[in-house]
Amino acid sequence: MLDPVIASRFQFAVTTIVHIIFPVMSMGLAPFLIYFTWKDIRTEKAVYEQLRRFWTKIFAISFVVGTVTGIVLEFEFGTNFAAFSTAAGELFGGPLAIEGMMAFMLEATFLGVFVFGRDRVGNVLYMVSAVAVGVGTWLSAVWILIANSWMQTPRGYELVTEGGQTVVHLTDPVAAYLNPRFGYMYIHMQNAAVESVALFMAGIAAYYVFRHHVWGYQVEHVSFWETTLKIALVALIITAPLQVLHGDMYGRHVAETQPQKFAAMEAVWETESYVPEYLIAVPTDLGDITDPRAKELFGLGIPGGASWLASGGDPTAEIRGLNSFESEAPPVAIVFWAFRAMVGLGFWFILLAFWGGYRWWRGQLFEDDLLHKALMGSTVLGIVAVEVGWIVTEVGRQPWVIQGVMKTSEGVSPGLTGTEATVTLAGFVIVYAALLGLYSYVVVRIIRAGPPGSDELETVDVPERERETPSGEVTTDD
């Protein structure tokens, strides 16, 4: 049986890796759905109603599965990390409770109107429901990331002894909730969600456009997929460069506030200057895969790039090595290779965005088969980038569950046995794999069914409104 600390960490990792897919889809789709609803109401063009209805189905299923998998994560704090919950509950529990009472309820309340109420409410209320669902979705991320960012850069607290146990006491809610990491995490996560959905939409649309324009198959509703591809490209052109630019600032912040994590990201063991930033790294021998060290890697790198990132512009700046820290190092191989994957994907997304934009500008967007294949191959890579980004964030913080305050081994439930932790880990792997498989099956079915045809679109009763004719007479329209 596994050690309860290891098993608990694996269980939380598995549930988080699967769960994060669904919030990414719902948060990323939210601004698109608001836009589609606004265009549908304003222009009354069938394509925008098709876009709204089609993507709302995927949003709804993502919301439902995300709710189910997310609630379990909160229970795991009590079952597997009871010591952490007891010590940090005063600060950590508040944001999670507010997320459920405020953001989730706002989203859930108006989701019913948004999904089922188009022919039952007027345009104004329906538009309000779209915005409320989007705001609720993004507010959920606010409170979740407040809790997580505090674990990365804890502020506004003091350690006190209650009943013989050291606990975290909240002294300054503003400092705690608006800690230095929150802004970086929120912007990076929300932009990543929109970027991921833009890639997802572009990849699916590229498949149907490719079949129609390149292979010559008759694709039903091809104009729907052409419009989808264009809208996704616009979003990608905006979000892809922003993600890399903001990532540069985020990396500098990590170097300042979590230097040990930054050293693991760059595999720097001894304190040194002029550290290269490897964009592509290849181990010189197989042992370097599990124990990478910057000086022993061969690859494409920017001389002084890591030093430049850490300092904000000085390629000769010194980076503190892992051997200089008193606490044990994070699992360096996982952090190092995950960071390389995240950065590499980020630059690939920029290339895709401007490649597509250039082809669109040249009037060749629908004929470039190589671009279509690249977009199809990148359909889920945005979600992959989010996953490896969170691996860097969470694994890089180890051995701390609260940076500099409590180690992960100290936060595990004291009465948890290795047998209990291992059995539940196996059960969670099976259940979450099944949920992910079912979700994927349903989404594929929705995509294969395609958008509703013009004859399937609901006729919406628009209230009569007065208008004045050129002759000055007042009449009404339906």
Contacts in CASP RR format, 6 or more apart in sequence:
PFRMAT RR
TARGET T0000
AUTHOR 0000-0000-0000
METHOD contacts of the structure
MODEL  1
MLDPVIASRFQFAVTTIVHIIFPVMSMGLAPFLIYFTWKDIRTEKAVYEQ
LRRFWTKIFAISFVVGTVTGIVLEFEFGTNFAAFSTAAGELFGGPLAIEG
MMAFMLEATFLGVFVFGRDRVGNVLYMVSAVAVGVGTWLSAVWILIANSW
MQTPRGYELVTEGGQTVVHLTDPVAAYLNPRFGYMYIHMQNAAVESVALF
MAGIAAYYVFRHHVWGYQVEHVSFWETTLKIALVALIITAPLQVLHGDMY
GRHVAETQPQKFAAMEAVWETESYVPEYLIAVPTDLGDITDPRAKELFGL
GIPGGASWLASGGDPTAEIRGLNSFESEAPPVAIVFWAFRAMVGLGFWFI
LLAFWGGYRWWRGQLFEDDLLHKALMGSTVLGIVAVEVGWIVTEVGRQPW
VIQGVMKTSEGVSPGLTGTEATVTLAGFVIVYAALLGLYSYVVVRIIRAG
PPGSDELETVDVPERERETPSGEVTTDD
1 7 0 8 1.000
1 417 0 8 1.000
1 418 0 8 1.000
1 419 0 8 1.000
1 421 0 8 1.000
1 422 0 8 1.000
2 10 0 8 1.000
2 418 0 8 1.000
2 421 0 8 1.000
2 422 0 8 1.000
2 425 0 8 1.000
3 418 0 8 1.000
3 421 0 8 1.000
4 412 0 8 1.000
4 413 0 8 1.000
4 416 0 8 1.000
4 417 0 8 1.000
4 418 0 8 1.000
4 420 0 8 1.000
4 421 0 8 1.000
5 408 0 8 1.000
5 409 0 8 1.000
5 412 0 8 1.000
7 418 0 8 1.000
7 421 0 8 1.000
7 422 0 8 1.000
7 424 0 8 1.000
7 425 0 8 1.000
8 80 0 8 1.000
8 81 0 8 1.000
8 412 0 8 1.000
8 413 0 8 1.000
8 416 0 8 1.000
8 421 0 8 1.000
9 408 0 8 1.000
10 425 0 8 1.000
11 76 0 8 1.000
11 80 0 8 1.000
11 421 0 8 1.000
11 424 0 8 1.000
11 425 0 8 1.000
11 428 0 8 1.000
12 73 0 8 1.000
12 76 0 8 1.000
12 80 0 8 1.000
12 81 0 8 1.000
13 394 0 8 1.000
14 425 0 8 1.000
14 428 0 8 1.000
14 429 0 8 1.000
14 432 0 8 1.000
15 69 0 8 1.000
15 70 0 8 1.000
15 72 0 8 1.000
15 73 0 8 1.000
15 76 0 8 1.000
15 428 0 8 1.000
15 432 0 8 1.000
16 73 0 8 1.000
16 390 0 8 1.000
16 394 0 8 1.000
17 387 0 8 1.000
17 390 0 8 1.000
18 69 0 8 1.000
18 432 0 8 1.000
18 433 0 8 1.000
18 435 0 8 1.000
18 436 0 8 1.000
19 66 0 8 1.000
19 69 0 8 1.000
19 70 0 8 1.000
19 72 0 8 1.000
19 73 0 8 1.000
20 386 0 8 1.000
20 387 0 8 1.000
20 390 0 8 1.000
21 383 0 8 1.000
21 436 0 8 1.000
21 439 0 8 1.000
22 62 0 8 1.000
22 63 0 8 1.000
22 65 0 8 1.000
22 66 0 8 1.000
22 69 0 8 1.000
22 439 0 8 1.000
23 62 0 8 1.000
23 66 0 8 1.000
23 137 0 8 1.000
23 140 0 8 1.000
23 141 0 8 1.000
23 193 0 8 1.000
24 192 0 8 1.000
24 193 0 8 1.000
24 196 0 8 1.000
24 197 0 8 1.000
24 383 0 8 1.000
24 386 0 8 1.000
25 58 0 8 1.000
25 59 0 8 1.000
25 62 0 8 1.000
25 193 0 8 1.000
25 196 0 8 1.000
25 197 0 8 1.000
25 200 0 8 1.000
26 59 0 8 1.000
26 62 0 8 1.000
26 63 0 8 1.000
26 66 0 8 1.000
26 137 0 8 1.000
27 137 0 8 1.000
27 138 0 8 1.000
27 140 0 8 1.000
27 141 0 8 1.000
27 190 0 8 1.000
27 193 0 8 1.000
27 194 0 8 1.000
28 190 0 8 1.000
28 193 0 8 1.000
28 194 0 8 1.000
28 196 0 8 1.000
28 197 0 8 1.000
29 55 0 8 1.000
29 58 0 8 1.000
29 59 0 8 1.000
29 62 0 8 1.000
29 197 0 8 1.000
30 59 0 8 1.000
30 133 0 8 1.000
30 134 0 8 1.000
30 137 0 8 1.000
30 138 0 8 1.000
31 134 0 8 1.000
31 194 0 8 1.000
32 51 0 8 1.000
32 55 0 8 1.000
32 197 0 8 1.000
32 201 0 8 1.000
32 231 0 8 1.000
32 235 0 8 1.000
33 52 0 8 1.000
33 55 0 8 1.000
33 56 0 8 1.000
33 59 0 8 1.000
33 114 0 8 1.000
33 130 0 8 1.000
33 133 0 8 1.000
33 134 0 8 1.000
34 130 0 8 1.000
34 131 0 8 1.000
34 134 0 8 1.000
35 231 0 8 1.000
36 48 0 8 1.000
36 51 0 8 1.000
36 52 0 8 1.000
36 55 0 8 1.000
37 52 0 8 1.000
37 126 0 8 1.000
37 127 0 8 1.000
37 130 0 8 1.000
38 127 0 8 1.000
38 130 0 8 1.000
39 45 0 8 1.000
39 48 0 8 1.000
40 48 0 8 1.000
40 49 0 8 1.000
40 51 0 8 1.000
40 52 0 8 1.000
41 123 0 8 1.000
41 126 0 8 1.000
41 127 0 8 1.000
46 453 0 8 1.000
46 454 0 8 1.000
46 457 0 8 1.000
47 223 0 8 1.000
47 224 0 8 1.000
47 227 0 8 1.000
49 457 0 8 1.000
50 221 0 8 1.000
50 224 0 8 1.000
50 451 0 8 1.000
50 452 0 8 1.000
50 453 0 8 1.000
50 457 0 8 1.000
51 224 0 8 1.000
51 227 0 8 1.000
51 228 0 8 1.000
51 231 0 8 1.000
51 451 0 8 1.000
53 451 0 8 1.000
53 452 0 8 1.000
53 457 0 8 1.000
54 224 0 8 1.000
54 446 0 8 1.000
54 450 0 8 1.000
54 451 0 8 1.000
54 452 0 8 1.000
55 201 0 8 1.000
56 114 0 8 1.000
56 115 0 8 1.000
57 446 0 8 1.000
58 443 0 8 1.000
58 446 0 8 1.000
60 111 0 8 1.000
60 115 0 8 1.000
61 439 0 8 1.000
61 442 0 8 1.000
61 443 0 8 1.000
61 446 0 8 1.000
62 439 0 8 1.000
63 107 0 8 1.000
63 111 0 8 1.000
63 137 0 8 1.000
65 435 0 8 1.000
65 439 0 8 1.000
67 104 0 8 1.000
68 435 0 8 1.000
69 432 0 8 1.000
69 435 0 8 1.000
74 96 0 8 1.000
77 84 0 8 1.000
77 85 0 8 1.000
77 92 0 8 1.000
78 85 0 8 1.000
78 413 0 8 1.000
79 413 0 8 1.000
79 416 0 8 1.000
79 424 0 8 1.000
80 412 0 8 1.000
80 413 0 8 1.000
80 416 0 8 1.000
80 421 0 8 1.000
81 401 0 8 1.000
81 411 0 8 1.000
81 412 0 8 1.000
81 413 0 8 1.000
82 411 0 8 1.000
82 412 0 8 1.000
82 413 0 8 1.000
82 414 0 8 1.000
82 416 0 8 1.000
83 410 0 8 1.000
83 411 0 8 1.000
83 412 0 8 1.000
83 413 0 8 1.000
83 414 0 8 1.000
84 92 0 8 1.000
84 401 0 8 1.000
84 402 0 8 1.000
84 406 0 8 1.000
84 410 0 8 1.000
84 411 0 8 1.000
84 412 0 8 1.000
85 92 0 8 1.000
86 165 0 8 1.000
86 167 0 8 1.000
87 165 0 8 1.000
87 166 0 8 1.000
87 167 0 8 1.000
87 168 0 8 1.000
87 406 0 8 1.000
87 411 0 8 1.000
88 167 0 8 1.000
88 168 0 8 1.000
88 402 0 8 1.000
88 406 0 8 1.000
89 167 0 8 1.000
89 168 0 8 1.000
90 167 0 8 1.000
90 168 0 8 1.000
90 169 0 8 1.000
90 170 0 8 1.000
91 150 0 8 1.000
91 157 0 8 1.000
91 168 0 8 1.000
91 170 0 8 1.000
91 176 0 8 1.000
92 147 0 8 1.000
92 150 0 8 1.000
92 151 0 8 1.000
93 147 0 8 1.000
94 147 0 8 1.000
95 143 0 8 1.000
95 144 0 8 1.000
95 146 0 8 1.000
95 147 0 8 1.000
95 177 0 8 1.000
96 143 0 8 1.000
96 144 0 8 1.000
96 147 0 8 1.000
98 143 0 8 1.000
99 139 0 8 1.000
99 140 0 8 1.000
99 142 0 8 1.000
99 143 0 8 1.000
99 144 0 8 1.000
100 140 0 8 1.000
100 143 0 8 1.000
102 139 0 8 1.000
102 143 0 8 1.000
103 136 0 8 1.000
103 137 0 8 1.000
103 139 0 8 1.000
103 140 0 8 1.000
103 142 0 8 1.000
103 143 0 8 1.000
104 136 0 8 1.000
104 140 0 8 1.000
106 132 0 8 1.000
106 135 0 8 1.000
106 136 0 8 1.000
106 139 0 8 1.000
107 132 0 8 1.000
107 133 0 8 1.000
107 134 0 8 1.000
107 136 0 8 1.000
107 137 0 8 1.000
107 139 0 8 1.000
107 140 0 8 1.000
109 132 0 8 1.000
110 128 0 8 1.000
110 129 0 8 1.000
110 132 0 8 1.000
110 133 0 8 1.000
111 129 0 8 1.000
111 133 0 8 1.000
112 129 0 8 1.000
113 121 0 8 1.000
113 125 0 8 1.000
113 126 0 8 1.000
113 129 0 8 1.000
114 126 0 8 1.000
114 129 0 8 1.000
114 130 0 8 1.000
114 133 0 8 1.000
117 126 0 8 1.000
117 129 0 8 1.000
118 126 0 8 1.000
118 458 0 8 1.000
118 460 0 8 1.000
119 458 0 8 1.000
119 459 0 8 1.000
119 460 0 8 1.000
119 461 0 8 1.000
121 129 0 8 1.000
122 462 0 8 1.000
122 463 0 8 1.000
123 462 0 8 1.000
138 190 0 8 1.000
141 186 0 8 1.000
141 189 0 8 1.000
141 190 0 8 1.000
142 186 0 8 1.000
145 182 0 8 1.000
145 185 0 8 1.000
145 186 0 8 1.000
145 189 0 8 1.000
146 177 0 8 1.000
146 179 0 8 1.000
146 182 0 8 1.000
148 185 0 8 1.000
148 393 0 8 1.000
149 179 0 8 1.000
149 181 0 8 1.000
149 182 0 8 1.000
149 183 0 8 1.000
149 184 0 8 1.000
149 185 0 8 1.000
149 186 0 8 1.000
150 176 0 8 1.000
150 177 0 8 1.000
150 179 0 8 1.000
150 181 0 8 1.000
150 182 0 8 1.000
151 397 0 8 1.000
151 401 0 8 1.000
151 402 0 8 1.000
151 403 0 8 1.000
152 179 0 8 1.000
152 181 0 8 1.000
152 185 0 8 1.000
152 257 0 8 1.000
152 258 0 8 1.000
152 393 0 8 1.000
152 397 0 8 1.000
152 403 0 8 1.000
153 179 0 8 1.000
153 180 0 8 1.000
153 181 0 8 1.000
153 257 0 8 1.000
153 258 0 8 1.000
153 403 0 8 1.000
154 168 0 8 1.000
154 176 0 8 1.000
154 179 0 8 1.000
154 402 0 8 1.000
154 403 0 8 1.000
154 404 0 8 1.000
154 405 0 8 1.000
155 172 0 8 1.000
155 175 0 8 1.000
155 176 0 8 1.000
155 179 0 8 1.000
155 180 0 8 1.000
156 170 0 8 1.000
156 171 0 8 1.000
156 172 0 8 1.000
156 173 0 8 1.000
156 175 0 8 1.000
156 176 0 8 1.000
156 179 0 8 1.000
157 168 0 8 1.000
157 169 0 8 1.000
157 170 0 8 1.000
157 171 0 8 1.000
157 172 0 8 1.000
157 176 0 8 1.000
158 168 0 8 1.000
158 169 0 8 1.000
158 171 0 8 1.000
159 166 0 8 1.000
159 167 0 8 1.000
159 168 0 8 1.000
159 169 0 8 1.000
159 405 0 8 1.000
160 166 0 8 1.000
160 167 0 8 1.000
160 169 0 8 1.000
161 167 0 8 1.000
168 402 0 8 1.000
168 405 0 8 1.000
170 176 0 8 1.000
180 253 0 8 1.000
180 257 0 8 1.000
181 253 0 8 1.000
181 257 0 8 1.000
184 246 0 8 1.000
184 249 0 8 1.000
184 250 0 8 1.000
184 253 0 8 1.000
185 393 0 8 1.000
187 246 0 8 1.000
188 243 0 8 1.000
188 246 0 8 1.000
188 247 0 8 1.000
188 250 0 8 1.000
189 386 0 8 1.000
191 239 0 8 1.000
191 242 0 8 1.000
191 243 0 8 1.000
191 246 0 8 1.000
192 239 0 8 1.000
192 243 0 8 1.000
192 382 0 8 1.000
192 385 0 8 1.000
192 386 0 8 1.000
193 386 0 8 1.000
194 235 0 8 1.000
194 239 0 8 1.000
195 235 0 8 1.000
195 236 0 8 1.000
195 239 0 8 1.000
195 240 0 8 1.000
195 243 0 8 1.000
195 349 0 8 1.000
195 382 0 8 1.000
196 382 0 8 1.000
196 383 0 8 1.000
196 385 0 8 1.000
196 386 0 8 1.000
197 235 0 8 1.000
198 232 0 8 1.000
198 233 0 8 1.000
198 235 0 8 1.000
198 236 0 8 1.000
198 239 0 8 1.000
199 232 0 8 1.000
199 236 0 8 1.000
199 349 0 8 1.000
199 352 0 8 1.000
199 375 0 8 1.000
199 378 0 8 1.000
199 379 0 8 1.000
199 380 0 8 1.000
199 381 0 8 1.000
199 382 0 8 1.000
200 379 0 8 1.000
200 380 0 8 1.000
200 382 0 8 1.000
200 383 0 8 1.000
201 228 0 8 1.000
201 229 0 8 1.000
201 231 0 8 1.000
201 232 0 8 1.000
202 228 0 8 1.000
202 229 0 8 1.000
202 232 0 8 1.000
202 233 0 8 1.000
202 236 0 8 1.000
202 352 0 8 1.000
202 375 0 8 1.000
202 378 0 8 1.000
202 379 0 8 1.000
203 232 0 8 1.000
203 375 0 8 1.000
203 376 0 8 1.000
203 377 0 8 1.000
203 378 0 8 1.000
203 379 0 8 1.000
204 225 0 8 1.000
204 228 0 8 1.000
204 379 0 8 1.000
204 447 0 8 1.000
205 225 0 8 1.000
205 226 0 8 1.000
205 228 0 8 1.000
205 229 0 8 1.000
205 232 0 8 1.000
205 375 0 8 1.000
206 229 0 8 1.000
206 371 0 8 1.000
206 372 0 8 1.000
206 373 0 8 1.000
206 375 0 8 1.000
206 376 0 8 1.000
207 372 0 8 1.000
207 376 0 8 1.000
208 219 0 8 1.000
208 222 0 8 1.000
208 225 0 8 1.000
209 219 0 8 1.000
209 222 0 8 1.000
209 225 0 8 1.000
209 226 0 8 1.000
209 229 0 8 1.000
209 366 0 8 1.000
209 372 0 8 1.000
210 369 0 8 1.000
210 372 0 8 1.000
210 373 0 8 1.000
210 376 0 8 1.000
211 217 0 8 1.000
211 219 0 8 1.000
212 218 0 8 1.000
212 219 0 8 1.000
212 222 0 8 1.000
212 225 0 8 1.000
213 366 0 8 1.000
213 367 0 8 1.000
214 367 0 8 1.000
214 369 0 8 1.000
214 372 0 8 1.000
219 225 0 8 1.000
220 450 0 8 1.000
221 450 0 8 1.000
221 451 0 8 1.000
221 453 0 8 1.000
224 450 0 8 1.000
224 451 0 8 1.000
226 366 0 8 1.000
229 365 0 8 1.000
229 366 0 8 1.000
229 375 0 8 1.000
230 360 0 8 1.000
230 365 0 8 1.000
233 353 0 8 1.000
233 356 0 8 1.000
233 357 0 8 1.000
233 360 0 8 1.000
233 365 0 8 1.000
236 349 0 8 1.000
236 352 0 8 1.000
236 353 0 8 1.000
237 353 0 8 1.000
237 354 0 8 1.000
237 357 0 8 1.000
240 346 0 8 1.000
240 349 0 8 1.000
240 350 0 8 1.000
240 352 0 8 1.000
240 353 0 8 1.000
241 350 0 8 1.000
241 353 0 8 1.000
243 346 0 8 1.000
243 349 0 8 1.000
244 346 0 8 1.000
244 347 0 8 1.000
244 350 0 8 1.000
248 309 0 8 1.000
251 262 0 8 1.000
251 309 0 8 1.000
251 310 0 8 1.000
252 309 0 8 1.000
252 310 0 8 1.000
252 311 0 8 1.000
252 312 0 8 1.000
254 261 0 8 1.000
254 262 0 8 1.000
254 265 0 8 1.000
255 262 0 8 1.000
255 309 0 8 1.000
255 310 0 8 1.000
255 311 0 8 1.000
255 319 0 8 1.000
258 396 0 8 1.000
258 397 0 8 1.000
258 403 0 8 1.000
259 319 0 8 1.000
259 320 0 8 1.000
259 325 0 8 1.000
260 320 0 8 1.000
260 322 0 8 1.000
260 325 0 8 1.000
260 327 0 8 1.000
260 329 0 8 1.000
260 330 0 8 1.000
261 330 0 8 1.000
261 335 0 8 1.000
261 392 0 8 1.000
261 396 0 8 1.000
261 397 0 8 1.000
262 310 0 8 1.000
262 319 0 8 1.000
263 269 0 8 1.000
263 319 0 8 1.000
263 320 0 8 1.000
263 321 0 8 1.000
263 322 0 8 1.000
263 325 0 8 1.000
263 329 0 8 1.000
264 322 0 8 1.000
264 329 0 8 1.000
264 330 0 8 1.000
264 331 0 8 1.000
264 332 0 8 1.000
264 335 0 8 1.000
264 336 0 8 1.000
264 396 0 8 1.000
265 335 0 8 1.000
265 336 0 8 1.000
265 339 0 8 1.000
265 392 0 8 1.000
265 396 0 8 1.000
266 275 0 8 1.000
266 277 0 8 1.000
266 294 0 8 1.000
266 306 0 8 1.000
266 319 0 8 1.000
266 336 0 8 1.000
266 339 0 8 1.000
267 292 0 8 1.000
267 293 0 8 1.000
267 294 0 8 1.000
267 297 0 8 1.000
267 332 0 8 1.000
267 336 0 8 1.000
268 275 0 8 1.000
268 294 0 8 1.000
268 306 0 8 1.000
268 319 0 8 1.000
268 320 0 8 1.000
268 321 0 8 1.000
268 322 0 8 1.000
269 293 0 8 1.000
269 294 0 8 1.000
269 321 0 8 1.000
269 322 0 8 1.000
269 323 0 8 1.000
270 321 0 8 1.000
270 323 0 8 1.000
271 318 0 8 1.000
271 319 0 8 1.000
271 320 0 8 1.000
271 321 0 8 1.000
271 323 0 8 1.000
271 324 0 8 1.000
272 318 0 8 1.000
272 319 0 8 1.000
272 321 0 8 1.000
273 307 0 8 1.000
273 316 0 8 1.000
273 317 0 8 1.000
273 318 0 8 1.000
273 319 0 8 1.000
274 303 0 8 1.000
274 304 0 8 1.000
274 307 0 8 1.000
274 315 0 8 1.000
274 316 0 8 1.000
275 294 0 8 1.000
275 304 0 8 1.000
275 305 0 8 1.000
275 306 0 8 1.000
275 307 0 8 1.000
275 310 0 8 1.000
275 319 0 8 1.000
276 294 0 8 1.000
276 301 0 8 1.000
276 302 0 8 1.000
276 303 0 8 1.000
276 304 0 8 1.000
276 305 0 8 1.000
276 306 0 8 1.000
277 301 0 8 1.000
277 302 0 8 1.000
277 304 0 8 1.000
277 305 0 8 1.000
277 306 0 8 1.000
277 308 0 8 1.000
277 309 0 8 1.000
278 294 0 8 1.000
278 297 0 8 1.000
278 299 0 8 1.000
278 300 0 8 1.000
278 301 0 8 1.000
278 340 0 8 1.000
279 300 0 8 1.000
279 301 0 8 1.000
279 302 0 8 1.000
279 340 0 8 1.000
279 343 0 8 1.000
279 344 0 8 1.000
279 347 0 8 1.000
280 299 0 8 1.000
280 300 0 8 1.000
280 301 0 8 1.000
280 340 0 8 1.000
281 292 0 8 1.000
281 297 0 8 1.000
281 298 0 8 1.000
281 299 0 8 1.000
281 301 0 8 1.000
281 336 0 8 1.000
281 340 0 8 1.000
282 297 0 8 1.000
282 298 0 8 1.000
282 299 0 8 1.000
283 289 0 8 1.000
283 292 0 8 1.000
283 296 0 8 1.000
283 297 0 8 1.000
283 298 0 8 1.000
284 296 0 8 1.000
284 297 0 8 1.000
284 298 0 8 1.000
288 296 0 8 1.000
288 297 0 8 1.000
289 333 0 8 1.000
289 337 0 8 1.000
290 333 0 8 1.000
291 332 0 8 1.000
291 333 0 8 1.000
292 332 0 8 1.000
292 333 0 8 1.000
292 336 0 8 1.000
292 337 0 8 1.000
294 306 0 8 1.000
302 308 0 8 1.000
303 315 0 8 1.000
304 315 0 8 1.000
304 316 0 8 1.000
305 315 0 8 1.000
306 319 0 8 1.000
307 314 0 8 1.000
307 315 0 8 1.000
307 316 0 8 1.000
307 317 0 8 1.000
307 318 0 8 1.000
307 319 0 8 1.000
308 314 0 8 1.000
308 315 0 8 1.000
308 317 0 8 1.000
310 317 0 8 1.000
310 319 0 8 1.000
311 317 0 8 1.000
322 329 0 8 1.000
322 332 0 8 1.000
327 399 0 8 1.000
327 400 0 8 1.000
327 404 0 8 1.000
327 407 0 8 1.000
328 399 0 8 1.000
330 395 0 8 1.000
330 396 0 8 1.000
330 397 0 8 1.000
330 398 0 8 1.000
330 399 0 8 1.000
331 395 0 8 1.000
331 396 0 8 1.000
331 398 0 8 1.000
334 391 0 8 1.000
334 395 0 8 1.000
335 391 0 8 1.000
335 392 0 8 1.000
335 395 0 8 1.000
335 396 0 8 1.000
338 388 0 8 1.000
338 389 0 8 1.000
338 391 0 8 1.000
338 392 0 8 1.000
338 395 0 8 1.000
339 388 0 8 1.000
339 389 0 8 1.000
339 392 0 8 1.000
341 384 0 8 1.000
341 385 0 8 1.000
341 388 0 8 1.000
342 385 0 8 1.000
342 388 0 8 1.000
342 389 0 8 1.000
342 392 0 8 1.000
345 381 0 8 1.000
345 382 0 8 1.000
345 384 0 8 1.000
345 385 0 8 1.000
345 388 0 8 1.000
346 385 0 8 1.000
348 378 0 8 1.000
348 381 0 8 1.000
349 378 0 8 1.000
349 381 0 8 1.000
349 382 0 8 1.000
349 385 0 8 1.000
352 374 0 8 1.000
352 375 0 8 1.000
352 378 0 8 1.000
355 371 0 8 1.000
355 374 0 8 1.000
356 365 0 8 1.000
356 368 0 8 1.000
356 371 0 8 1.000
357 365 0 8 1.000
359 365 0 8 1.000
359 368 0 8 1.000
359 371 0 8 1.000
365 371 0 8 1.000
397 403 0 8 1.000
398 408 0 8 1.000
399 407 0 8 1.000
399 408 0 8 1.000
399 409 0 8 1.000
400 406 0 8 1.000
400 407 0 8 1.000
400 408 0 8 1.000
401 407 0 8 1.000
401 408 0 8 1.000
401 410 0 8 1.000
401 411 0 8 1.000
462 478 0 8 1.000
464 476 0 8 1.000
464 477 0 8 1.000
464 478 0 8 1.000
465 476 0 8 1.000
465 477 0 8 1.000
466 474 0 8 1.000
466 475 0 8 1.000
466 476 0 8 1.000
467 474 0 8 1.000
467 475 0 8 1.000
467 476 0 8 1.000
467 477 0 8 1.000
468 474 0 8 1.000
469 475 0 8 1.000
END
